[in-house]
Amino acid sequence: MRRFFQWTHKWWPGLVPLAVLWVAALWSTTAPLERELAARAGQALEGNVLDQTQLGVSGRDLTFAAAAFSREGRQSAVAAIEAVPGIRLVVDESRLVPEARPFVWTVERDVVRVTLGGNAPLPAIRARLAETARASLGEVEIADHMRLARGAPARFDAAASLLIEQVAKLKEARISLSDTAVKLSGMARELGGREAIAAALKGLPPGYSVAANVIQAPPYVFQANKDPVADTVTLTGNVPDDTAKDHIIAAAGRKFFNEKVADQLKTSIGAPAGFVAAAIPALEALSRVSTGSLVISDREITVTGDALYAAAVTDIRLNLLSHLPKDWRAKTEITVRPAVGPVDATVCQELLMQLMGKAAIRFESGDATIDRDSAGLLDRVVETAMRCPSAPIDVIGHTDAEGEEPANQLLSERRAQAVVDYLVKAGLPPERFTALGAGSLRPVASNATVEGRAQNRRIEFVVR
Protein backbone atom coordinates (compact mmCIF):
# COMPACT_ATOMS: atom_id res chain seq x y z
CA MET A 1 0.00 0.00 0.00
CA ARG A 2 2.85 2.31 0.81
CA ARG A 3 4.32 1.60 -2.61
CA PHE A 4 0.95 2.42 -4.23
CA PHE A 5 0.76 5.85 -2.69
CA GLN A 6 4.32 6.52 -3.61
CA TRP A 7 3.53 5.58 -7.19
CA THR A 8 0.36 7.74 -7.45
CA HIS A 9 2.20 10.63 -5.92
CA LYS A 10 4.52 10.50 -8.87
CA TRP A 11 1.88 10.52 -11.73
CA TRP A 12 -1.01 12.60 -10.21
CA PRO A 13 0.52 16.02 -11.01
CA GLY A 14 0.55 15.07 -14.67
CA LEU A 15 -3.28 14.83 -14.76
CA VAL A 16 -3.79 18.58 -14.10
CA PRO A 17 -2.43 19.88 -17.40
CA LEU A 18 -4.20 17.03 -19.14
CA ALA A 19 -7.56 18.17 -17.66
CA VAL A 20 -6.89 21.73 -18.68
CA LEU A 21 -6.19 20.64 -22.20
CA TRP A 22 -9.39 18.56 -22.24
CA VAL A 23 -11.56 21.54 -21.06
CA ALA A 24 -9.93 23.84 -23.61
CA ALA A 25 -10.60 21.36 -26.35
CA LEU A 26 -14.19 20.97 -25.22
CA TRP A 27 -14.71 24.79 -25.12
CA SER A 28 -13.14 25.32 -28.47
CA THR A 29 -15.63 22.87 -29.87
CA THR A 30 -18.81 23.84 -27.89
CA ALA A 31 -18.65 27.68 -28.00
CA PRO A 32 -18.73 27.97 -31.80
CA LEU A 33 -21.50 25.38 -31.89
CA GLU A 34 -23.63 27.38 -29.40
CA ARG A 35 -23.06 30.59 -31.34
CA GLU A 36 -24.05 28.84 -34.53
CA LEU A 37 -27.22 27.40 -33.01
CA ALA A 38 -28.18 30.81 -31.57
CA ALA A 39 -27.71 32.44 -34.97
CA ARG A 40 -29.81 29.74 -36.68
CA ALA A 41 -32.55 30.14 -34.08
CA GLY A 42 -32.57 33.91 -34.53
CA GLN A 43 -32.92 33.52 -38.28
CA ALA A 44 -35.76 31.06 -37.80
CA LEU A 45 -37.64 33.63 -35.70
CA GLU A 46 -37.37 36.46 -38.24
CA GLY A 47 -40.83 35.81 -39.63
CA ASN A 48 -42.45 35.90 -36.19
CA VAL A 49 -43.74 39.04 -34.43
CA LEU A 50 -42.34 38.97 -30.91
CA ASP A 51 -41.24 41.36 -28.21
CA GLN A 52 -38.37 41.12 -25.70
CA THR A 53 -36.93 38.04 -27.40
CA GLN A 54 -34.04 36.26 -25.60
CA LEU A 55 -32.20 33.10 -26.68
CA GLY A 56 -29.90 31.13 -24.40
CA VAL A 57 -27.89 28.12 -25.70
CA SER A 58 -26.19 25.52 -23.54
CA GLY A 59 -24.59 22.86 -25.65
CA ARG A 60 -27.34 21.85 -28.03
CA ASP A 61 -30.14 22.89 -25.66
CA LEU A 62 -31.84 26.26 -26.22
CA THR A 63 -33.88 28.41 -23.81
CA PHE A 64 -36.43 30.63 -25.57
CA ALA A 65 -37.99 33.66 -23.81
CA ALA A 66 -40.23 36.21 -25.55
CA ALA A 67 -43.57 37.98 -25.41
CA ALA A 68 -45.92 36.78 -28.16
CA PHE A 69 -49.00 38.59 -29.46
CA SER A 70 -51.13 35.51 -30.07
CA ARG A 71 -51.21 31.85 -29.14
CA GLU A 72 -50.70 30.94 -32.75
CA GLY A 73 -47.68 33.23 -32.96
CA ARG A 74 -46.20 31.73 -29.83
CA GLN A 75 -46.66 28.17 -31.10
CA SER A 76 -45.25 29.13 -34.49
CA ALA A 77 -42.13 30.61 -32.89
CA VAL A 78 -41.46 27.53 -30.76
CA ALA A 79 -42.00 25.25 -33.75
CA ALA A 80 -39.60 27.33 -35.84
CA ILE A 81 -36.84 26.94 -33.24
CA GLU A 82 -37.44 23.23 -32.76
CA ALA A 83 -37.00 22.74 -36.49
CA VAL A 84 -33.50 24.25 -36.46
CA PRO A 85 -30.94 21.49 -37.23
CA GLY A 86 -28.63 20.73 -34.32
CA ILE A 87 -30.94 21.84 -31.51
CA ARG A 88 -31.70 18.92 -29.21
CA LEU A 89 -34.10 20.52 -26.68
CA VAL A 90 -36.07 23.78 -26.58
CA VAL A 91 -36.94 25.12 -23.13
CA ASP A 92 -40.00 27.35 -23.77
CA GLU A 93 -40.15 30.28 -21.36
CA SER A 94 -42.20 32.48 -23.71
CA ARG A 95 -45.44 34.14 -22.63
CA LEU A 96 -48.37 35.96 -24.16
CA VAL A 97 -48.52 39.75 -24.09
CA PRO A 98 -51.26 40.73 -21.59
CA GLU A 99 -54.72 41.23 -23.02
CA ALA A 100 -56.43 44.60 -22.46
CA ARG A 101 -60.19 44.66 -21.90
CA PRO A 102 -61.29 47.23 -22.85
CA PHE A 103 -58.51 48.11 -25.26
CA VAL A 104 -57.81 51.77 -24.43
CA TRP A 105 -55.54 54.15 -26.32
CA THR A 106 -55.06 57.88 -25.70
CA VAL A 107 -53.39 60.95 -27.14
CA GLU A 108 -53.10 64.16 -25.11
CA ARG A 109 -51.76 67.61 -25.94
CA ASP A 110 -50.72 70.35 -23.55
CA VAL A 111 -48.57 73.44 -23.93
CA VAL A 112 -45.36 71.38 -23.82
CA ARG A 113 -45.85 68.09 -25.62
CA VAL A 114 -48.10 65.47 -27.16
CA THR A 115 -48.27 62.21 -25.19
CA LEU A 116 -49.30 58.90 -26.71
CA GLY A 117 -50.58 56.53 -24.04
CA GLY A 118 -52.65 53.45 -23.44
CA ASN A 119 -52.20 50.30 -25.51
CA ALA A 120 -50.80 49.42 -28.90
CA PRO A 121 -51.27 45.97 -30.40
CA LEU A 122 -47.87 45.49 -32.10
CA PRO A 123 -44.41 47.10 -31.97
CA ALA A 124 -44.65 48.11 -35.63
CA ILE A 125 -48.01 49.82 -35.05
CA ARG A 126 -46.68 51.55 -31.96
CA ALA A 127 -43.72 52.88 -33.96
CA ARG A 128 -45.97 53.90 -36.84
CA LEU A 129 -48.31 55.89 -34.57
CA ALA A 130 -45.37 57.72 -33.02
CA GLU A 131 -44.06 58.55 -36.49
CA THR A 132 -47.52 59.77 -37.57
CA ALA A 133 -47.52 62.13 -34.59
CA ARG A 134 -44.06 63.48 -35.47
CA ALA A 135 -45.03 63.97 -39.12
CA SER A 136 -48.34 65.74 -38.46
CA LEU A 137 -47.20 67.89 -35.51
CA GLY A 138 -43.86 69.18 -36.74
CA GLU A 139 -41.55 70.39 -34.00
CA VAL A 140 -43.83 69.43 -31.11
CA GLU A 141 -42.26 67.07 -28.58
CA ILE A 142 -43.73 63.56 -28.79
CA ALA A 143 -43.74 61.37 -25.67
CA ASP A 144 -44.42 57.69 -26.36
CA HIS A 145 -45.93 56.03 -23.27
CA MET A 146 -47.80 53.32 -25.11
CA ARG A 147 -47.79 49.75 -23.78
CA LEU A 148 -48.08 46.63 -25.87
CA ALA A 149 -51.25 44.63 -25.31
CA ARG A 150 -53.53 42.19 -27.07
CA GLY A 151 -57.20 42.80 -27.75
CA ALA A 152 -57.16 45.67 -30.25
CA PRO A 153 -60.26 45.99 -32.44
CA ALA A 154 -59.96 45.57 -36.20
CA ARG A 155 -58.36 48.52 -38.02
CA PHE A 156 -57.18 50.04 -34.76
CA ASP A 157 -54.14 51.60 -36.41
CA ALA A 158 -56.24 53.41 -39.04
CA ALA A 159 -58.55 54.85 -36.38
CA ALA A 160 -55.69 55.92 -34.10
CA SER A 161 -53.78 57.53 -36.99
CA LEU A 162 -56.84 59.55 -37.98
CA LEU A 163 -57.26 60.75 -34.40
CA ILE A 164 -53.59 61.76 -34.14
CA GLU A 165 -53.98 63.90 -37.26
CA GLN A 166 -56.77 65.87 -35.54
CA VAL A 167 -54.43 66.92 -32.73
CA ALA A 168 -52.75 69.40 -35.09
CA LYS A 169 -56.03 71.36 -35.13
CA LEU A 170 -56.09 71.68 -31.33
CA LYS A 171 -54.24 73.86 -28.81
CA GLU A 172 -55.00 71.41 -26.03
CA ALA A 173 -56.64 68.06 -26.34
CA ARG A 174 -57.48 64.69 -24.88
CA ILE A 175 -58.64 62.01 -27.26
CA SER A 176 -59.34 58.46 -26.15
CA LEU A 177 -60.26 55.30 -27.98
CA SER A 178 -61.90 52.60 -25.85
CA ASP A 179 -62.36 49.59 -28.11
CA THR A 180 -64.29 51.33 -30.93
CA ALA A 181 -65.70 54.31 -28.96
CA VAL A 182 -64.04 57.71 -29.48
CA LYS A 183 -64.13 60.58 -26.99
CA LEU A 184 -62.67 64.03 -27.65
CA SER A 185 -62.23 67.17 -25.58
CA GLY A 186 -60.06 70.26 -25.82
CA MET A 187 -59.79 73.65 -27.55
CA ALA A 188 -59.49 74.20 -31.29
CA ARG A 189 -56.59 76.31 -32.47
CA GLU A 190 -58.73 78.50 -34.70
CA LEU A 191 -62.25 79.08 -35.94
CA GLY A 192 -63.53 76.19 -37.98
CA GLY A 193 -61.25 73.70 -36.25
CA ARG A 194 -64.11 72.10 -34.35
CA GLU A 195 -66.14 71.67 -37.54
CA ALA A 196 -63.11 70.37 -39.46
CA ILE A 197 -62.52 67.71 -36.81
CA ALA A 198 -66.17 66.67 -36.85
CA ALA A 199 -65.99 66.29 -40.62
CA ALA A 200 -62.76 64.27 -40.41
CA LEU A 201 -64.29 61.87 -37.87
CA LYS A 202 -66.72 60.75 -40.54
CA GLY A 203 -63.72 58.93 -42.00
CA LEU A 204 -63.34 56.59 -39.02
CA PRO A 205 -63.25 52.91 -40.03
CA PRO A 206 -66.57 51.03 -40.08
CA GLY A 207 -67.73 50.05 -36.61
CA TYR A 208 -66.07 53.01 -34.88
CA SER A 209 -68.25 55.77 -33.42
CA VAL A 210 -67.92 59.08 -31.59
CA ALA A 211 -69.24 58.62 -28.06
CA ALA A 212 -68.48 62.22 -27.01
CA ASN A 213 -67.13 65.29 -28.75
CA VAL A 214 -66.79 68.36 -26.53
CA ILE A 215 -64.14 70.17 -28.55
CA GLN A 216 -64.49 73.90 -27.95
CA ALA A 217 -63.71 76.63 -30.44
CA PRO A 218 -62.28 80.12 -29.97
CA PRO A 219 -65.00 82.78 -29.71
CA TYR A 220 -66.62 83.68 -33.00
CA VAL A 221 -66.08 87.43 -33.01
CA PHE A 222 -67.66 90.17 -35.13
CA GLN A 223 -67.03 93.85 -34.42
CA ALA A 224 -68.22 97.23 -35.67
CA ASN A 225 -66.71 100.54 -34.64
CA LYS A 226 -68.39 103.88 -35.30
CA ASP A 227 -66.03 106.83 -35.70
CA PRO A 228 -67.90 110.17 -36.01
CA VAL A 229 -64.69 112.10 -36.74
CA ALA A 230 -63.84 110.05 -39.82
CA ASP A 231 -67.55 109.40 -40.56
CA THR A 232 -66.86 105.68 -40.92
CA VAL A 233 -68.20 102.43 -39.56
CA THR A 234 -65.52 99.75 -39.69
CA LEU A 235 -66.63 96.11 -39.75
CA THR A 236 -64.05 93.54 -38.64
CA GLY A 237 -63.99 89.92 -37.55
CA ASN A 238 -65.84 86.95 -38.95
CA VAL A 239 -68.94 86.20 -41.00
CA PRO A 240 -70.15 82.74 -42.07
CA ASP A 241 -69.88 83.15 -45.86
CA ASP A 242 -69.96 85.67 -48.69
CA THR A 243 -73.77 85.72 -48.79
CA ALA A 244 -73.94 86.65 -45.10
CA LYS A 245 -71.18 89.20 -45.62
CA ASP A 246 -73.05 90.91 -48.46
CA HIS A 247 -76.27 90.92 -46.42
CA ILE A 248 -74.61 92.51 -43.40
CA ILE A 249 -72.75 95.14 -45.44
CA ALA A 250 -75.96 96.07 -47.26
CA ALA A 251 -77.82 96.40 -43.96
CA ALA A 252 -75.05 98.57 -42.55
CA GLY A 253 -75.23 100.79 -45.63
CA ARG A 254 -78.93 101.38 -45.05
CA LYS A 255 -78.70 101.95 -41.30
CA PHE A 256 -75.61 104.18 -41.22
CA PHE A 257 -76.87 106.91 -43.53
CA ASN A 258 -74.08 109.37 -42.71
CA GLU A 259 -71.07 107.07 -42.45
CA LYS A 260 -69.00 105.17 -44.96
CA VAL A 261 -68.94 101.43 -44.27
CA ALA A 262 -65.40 100.01 -44.26
CA ASP A 263 -65.37 96.26 -44.86
CA GLN A 264 -62.57 94.30 -43.14
CA LEU A 265 -64.56 91.11 -42.63
CA LYS A 266 -63.38 87.59 -43.35
CA THR A 267 -65.45 84.49 -43.91
CA SER A 268 -65.04 81.64 -41.47
CA ILE A 269 -67.08 78.63 -40.50
CA GLY A 270 -68.12 78.18 -36.89
CA ALA A 271 -70.68 80.96 -36.62
CA PRO A 272 -73.36 80.37 -33.99
CA ALA A 273 -76.87 79.66 -35.25
CA GLY A 274 -78.80 82.84 -36.01
CA PHE A 275 -75.65 84.93 -36.51
CA VAL A 276 -76.96 87.16 -39.30
CA ALA A 277 -80.37 87.53 -37.64
CA ALA A 278 -78.59 88.79 -34.50
CA ALA A 279 -76.04 90.99 -36.28
CA ILE A 280 -78.69 93.09 -38.05
CA PRO A 281 -80.49 94.40 -34.90
CA ALA A 282 -77.10 94.82 -33.24
CA LEU A 283 -76.01 97.09 -36.09
CA GLU A 284 -79.28 98.98 -35.69
CA ALA A 285 -78.46 99.60 -32.03
CA LEU A 286 -75.03 100.92 -32.99
CA SER A 287 -76.56 103.21 -35.65
CA ARG A 288 -78.47 105.03 -32.91
CA VAL A 289 -75.42 106.18 -30.93
CA SER A 290 -73.21 109.11 -31.84
CA THR A 291 -70.02 107.16 -31.25
CA GLY A 292 -69.50 103.62 -30.01
CA SER A 293 -68.77 100.01 -30.79
CA LEU A 294 -70.44 96.67 -31.22
CA VAL A 295 -68.87 93.32 -30.29
CA ILE A 296 -70.45 89.93 -31.00
CA SER A 297 -68.64 87.06 -29.30
CA ASP A 298 -70.38 83.76 -29.96
CA ARG A 299 -73.98 84.43 -28.80
CA GLU A 300 -73.09 87.44 -26.63
CA ILE A 301 -73.67 90.98 -27.95
CA THR A 302 -72.25 94.10 -26.34
CA VAL A 303 -73.09 97.60 -27.57
CA THR A 304 -71.38 100.64 -26.09
CA GLY A 305 -71.68 104.32 -26.97
CA ASP A 306 -73.44 107.63 -26.41
CA ALA A 307 -77.14 107.94 -27.21
CA LEU A 308 -78.40 111.21 -28.69
CA TYR A 309 -81.13 111.70 -26.05
CA ALA A 310 -82.15 110.12 -22.74
CA ALA A 311 -85.17 108.09 -23.86
CA ALA A 312 -83.07 106.36 -26.51
CA VAL A 313 -80.97 104.53 -23.89
CA THR A 314 -83.83 102.27 -22.78
CA ASP A 315 -85.39 102.08 -26.24
CA ILE A 316 -82.14 100.86 -27.83
CA ARG A 317 -81.75 98.14 -25.22
CA LEU A 318 -85.35 96.90 -25.43
CA ASN A 319 -85.42 96.91 -29.23
CA LEU A 320 -82.21 94.93 -29.38
CA LEU A 321 -83.36 92.32 -26.89
CA SER A 322 -86.75 91.92 -28.56
CA HIS A 323 -85.28 91.16 -31.98
CA LEU A 324 -82.58 88.67 -31.05
CA PRO A 325 -82.84 84.97 -31.99
CA LYS A 326 -83.40 82.39 -29.27
CA ASP A 327 -80.49 81.74 -26.87
CA TRP A 328 -78.76 85.01 -27.73
CA ARG A 329 -77.86 87.52 -25.02
CA ALA A 330 -77.14 91.23 -25.19
CA LYS A 331 -76.00 93.99 -22.91
CA THR A 332 -75.79 97.70 -23.59
CA GLU A 333 -73.38 100.11 -21.98
CA ILE A 334 -74.87 103.33 -23.29
CA THR A 335 -74.72 106.80 -21.79
CA VAL A 336 -76.30 110.04 -23.06
CA ARG A 337 -74.22 112.46 -25.07
CA PRO A 338 -74.19 116.02 -23.66
CA ALA A 339 -76.82 118.18 -25.32
CA VAL A 340 -75.71 120.27 -28.27
CA GLY A 341 -76.28 124.02 -28.05
CA PRO A 342 -79.66 125.51 -29.05
CA VAL A 343 -80.27 127.11 -32.45
CA ASP A 344 -83.02 129.33 -33.86
CA ALA A 345 -85.79 128.10 -36.15
CA THR A 346 -83.92 129.02 -39.35
CA VAL A 347 -80.86 126.99 -38.43
CA CYS A 348 -83.10 124.16 -37.21
CA GLN A 349 -84.80 124.08 -40.61
CA GLU A 350 -81.46 124.00 -42.38
CA LEU A 351 -80.20 121.13 -40.22
CA LEU A 352 -83.36 119.08 -40.89
CA MET A 353 -83.07 119.68 -44.62
CA GLN A 354 -79.45 118.50 -44.53
CA LEU A 355 -80.51 115.29 -42.79
CA MET A 356 -83.28 114.60 -45.30
CA GLY A 357 -80.84 115.27 -48.10
CA LYS A 358 -78.61 112.45 -46.90
CA ALA A 359 -81.28 109.77 -46.52
CA ALA A 360 -85.00 109.14 -46.62
CA ILE A 361 -87.12 107.85 -43.78
CA ARG A 362 -88.15 104.38 -44.96
CA PHE A 363 -91.48 102.63 -44.50
CA GLU A 364 -92.65 99.12 -45.12
CA SER A 365 -94.06 98.73 -48.62
CA GLY A 366 -97.58 100.16 -48.92
CA ASP A 367 -97.77 100.75 -45.17
CA ALA A 368 -97.15 103.43 -42.57
CA THR A 369 -94.88 101.26 -40.40
CA ILE A 370 -91.43 102.85 -40.16
CA ASP A 371 -88.66 100.61 -41.39
CA ARG A 372 -86.17 99.83 -38.64
CA ASP A 373 -83.35 100.85 -40.96
CA SER A 374 -84.42 104.48 -40.35
CA ALA A 375 -83.98 104.42 -36.55
CA GLY A 376 -80.57 106.10 -36.67
CA LEU A 377 -81.83 108.84 -38.98
CA LEU A 378 -84.92 109.49 -36.86
CA ASP A 379 -82.79 109.79 -33.72
CA ARG A 380 -80.86 112.55 -35.50
CA VAL A 381 -84.16 114.24 -36.29
CA VAL A 382 -85.09 114.04 -32.60
CA GLU A 383 -81.76 115.54 -31.55
CA THR A 384 -82.14 118.37 -34.06
CA ALA A 385 -85.71 119.15 -33.00
CA MET A 386 -84.52 119.36 -29.41
CA ARG A 387 -82.14 122.16 -30.39
CA CYS A 388 -85.05 124.45 -31.30
CA PRO A 389 -87.41 123.57 -28.42
CA SER A 390 -89.98 126.31 -28.97
CA ALA A 391 -90.37 126.05 -32.75
CA PRO A 392 -93.49 124.30 -34.14
CA ILE A 393 -92.76 121.76 -36.87
CA ASP A 394 -95.00 120.45 -39.65
CA VAL A 395 -94.29 116.86 -40.63
CA ILE A 396 -95.48 116.31 -44.20
CA GLY A 397 -95.76 112.94 -45.90
CA HIS A 398 -95.35 112.48 -49.69
CA THR A 399 -95.91 109.47 -51.94
CA ASP A 400 -95.16 108.63 -55.54
CA ALA A 401 -97.89 108.63 -58.21
CA GLU A 402 -98.47 104.87 -58.16
CA GLY A 403 -102.04 103.93 -57.23
CA GLU A 404 -105.15 106.02 -56.67
CA GLU A 405 -104.70 109.51 -55.27
CA PRO A 406 -107.17 109.12 -52.36
CA ALA A 407 -105.20 106.11 -51.18
CA ASN A 408 -101.92 107.99 -51.60
CA GLN A 409 -103.29 110.92 -49.64
CA LEU A 410 -104.32 108.69 -46.76
CA LEU A 411 -100.98 106.82 -46.81
CA SER A 412 -99.01 110.08 -46.75
CA GLU A 413 -100.99 111.29 -43.72
CA ARG A 414 -100.49 108.02 -41.85
CA ARG A 415 -96.76 108.03 -42.54
CA ALA A 416 -96.44 111.62 -41.33
CA GLN A 417 -98.30 110.66 -38.16
CA ALA A 418 -95.99 107.67 -37.62
CA VAL A 419 -93.01 110.03 -37.64
CA VAL A 420 -94.73 112.40 -35.20
CA ASP A 421 -95.43 109.44 -32.92
CA TYR A 422 -91.71 108.54 -32.99
CA LEU A 423 -90.73 112.09 -32.04
CA VAL A 424 -93.24 112.24 -29.19
CA LYS A 425 -92.16 108.84 -27.87
CA ALA A 426 -88.62 110.23 -27.78
CA GLY A 427 -89.79 112.87 -25.30
CA LEU A 428 -90.70 115.84 -27.49
CA PRO A 429 -93.98 117.71 -26.74
CA PRO A 430 -96.80 116.52 -29.03
CA GLU A 431 -98.18 120.05 -29.44
CA ARG A 432 -95.07 121.07 -31.36
CA PHE A 433 -95.88 118.80 -34.31
CA THR A 434 -98.55 118.68 -36.97
CA ALA A 435 -98.88 115.64 -39.22
CA LEU A 436 -99.89 116.51 -42.78
CA GLY A 437 -100.25 114.49 -45.98
CA ALA A 438 -99.61 115.75 -49.50
CA GLY A 439 -100.21 112.49 -51.35
CA SER A 440 -98.47 112.53 -54.72
CA LEU A 441 -99.26 116.16 -55.52
CA ARG A 442 -95.78 117.61 -54.82
CA PRO A 443 -93.21 115.43 -56.63
CA VAL A 444 -89.56 116.43 -56.59
CA ALA A 445 -88.61 114.04 -59.39
CA SER A 446 -90.20 112.24 -62.32
CA ASN A 447 -92.60 109.43 -61.44
CA ALA A 448 -91.66 107.74 -64.71
CA THR A 449 -88.52 106.13 -63.23
CA VAL A 450 -87.82 103.89 -60.24
CA GLU A 451 -85.28 106.36 -58.92
CA GLY A 452 -87.63 109.28 -59.31
CA ARG A 453 -90.49 107.54 -57.53
CA ALA A 454 -88.12 106.67 -54.66
CA GLN A 455 -87.24 110.36 -54.27
CA ASN A 456 -90.90 111.32 -54.25
CA ARG A 457 -91.64 108.95 -51.35
CA ARG A 458 -90.39 111.16 -48.56
CA ILE A 459 -91.00 112.99 -45.29
CA GLU A 460 -90.59 116.76 -45.23
CA PHE A 461 -90.07 118.91 -42.13
CA VAL A 462 -91.13 122.57 -42.10
CA VAL A 463 -90.03 124.57 -39.05
CA ARG A 464 -92.32 127.55 -38.33
VENJOWO-V668898 format. One record per backbone hydrogen bond with DSSP energy under -1.0 kcal/mol. CO is the residue of the C=O (numbers start at 1). NH is the residue of the N-H. Records with the same first field share a line. If there is no record, write none. Layout:
# VENJOWO-V668898
CO = NH, NH
This chain:
# VENJOWO-V668898
1 = 5
2 = 6
3 = 7
4 = 8
5 = 9
7 = 11
8 = 12
11 = 14
12 = 15
15 = 19
16 = 20
17 = 21
18 = 22
19 = 23
20 = 24
21 = 25
22 = 26
23 = 27
24 = 28
26 = 30
27 = 31
30 = 34
31 = 35
32 = 36
33 = 37
34 = 38
35 = 39
36 = 40
37 = 41
38 = 42
39 = 43
40 = 44
41 = 45
43 = 46
45 = 48
51 = 67
54 = 65
56 = 63
58 = 61
60 = 88, 89
61 = 58
62 = 91
63 = 56
64 = 93
65 = 54
66 = 95
67 = 51
68 = 97
70 = 74
71 = 75
72 = 76
73 = 77
74 = 78
75 = 79
76 = 80
77 = 81
78 = 82
79 = 83
81 = 84
84 = 87
89 = 62
91 = 64
95 = 68
98 = 150
103 = 179
104 = 119
105 = 177
106 = 117
107 = 175
108 = 115
109 = 173
113 = 110
114 = 143
115 = 108
116 = 145
117 = 106
118 = 147
120 = 149
122 = 126
123 = 127
124 = 128
125 = 129
126 = 130
127 = 131
128 = 132
129 = 133
130 = 134
131 = 135
132 = 136
133 = 137
137 = 140
141 = 114
143 = 116
147 = 120
150 = 100
153 = 156
155 = 159
156 = 160
157 = 161
158 = 162
159 = 163
160 = 164
161 = 165
164 = 167
166 = 169
167 = 170
169 = 189
172 = 187
173 = 109
174 = 185
175 = 107
176 = 183
177 = 105
178 = 181
180 = 209
181 = 178
182 = 211, 212
183 = 176
184 = 214
185 = 174
186 = 216
187 = 171, 172
190 = 193
192 = 196
193 = 197
194 = 198
195 = 199
196 = 200
197 = 201
199 = 202
200 = 203
201 = 204
205 = 208
209 = 182
212 = 184
216 = 188
220 = 298
221 = 238
222 = 296
223 = 236
224 = 294
225 = 234
226 = 292
227 = 232
231 = 260
232 = 227
233 = 262
234 = 225
235 = 264
236 = 223
237 = 266
239 = 268
241 = 245
242 = 246
243 = 247
244 = 248
245 = 249
246 = 250
247 = 251
248 = 252
249 = 253
250 = 254
251 = 255
252 = 256
255 = 257
260 = 233
262 = 235
266 = 239
272 = 275
274 = 278
275 = 279
276 = 280
278 = 282
279 = 283
280 = 284
281 = 285
282 = 286
283 = 287
286 = 289
291 = 306
292 = 226
293 = 304
294 = 224
295 = 302
296 = 222
297 = 300
299 = 329
300 = 297
301 = 331
302 = 295
303 = 333
304 = 293
305 = 335
306 = 290
307 = 337
310 = 313
311 = 315
312 = 316
313 = 317
314 = 318
315 = 319
316 = 320
317 = 321
318 = 322
325 = 328
329 = 301
331 = 303
333 = 305
335 = 307
344 = 348
345 = 349
346 = 350
347 = 351
348 = 352
349 = 353
350 = 354
351 = 355
352 = 356
353 = 357
355 = 358, 359
362 = 371
364 = 367
369 = 364
371 = 374
372 = 375
374 = 378
375 = 379
376 = 380
377 = 381
378 = 382
379 = 383
380 = 384
381 = 385
382 = 386
384 = 387
387 = 343
388 = 391
392 = 464
393 = 434
394 = 462
395 = 436
396 = 460
397 = 438
404 = 408
405 = 409
406 = 410
407 = 411
408 = 412
409 = 413
410 = 414
411 = 415
412 = 416
413 = 417
414 = 418
415 = 419
416 = 420
417 = 421
418 = 422
419 = 423
420 = 424
421 = 425
422 = 426
423 = 428
424 = 427
429 = 432
430 = 433
432 = 393
434 = 395
436 = 397
438 = 441
439 = 399
449 = 453
450 = 454
451 = 455
452 = 456
453 = 457
456 = 458
458 = 398
460 = 396
462 = 394
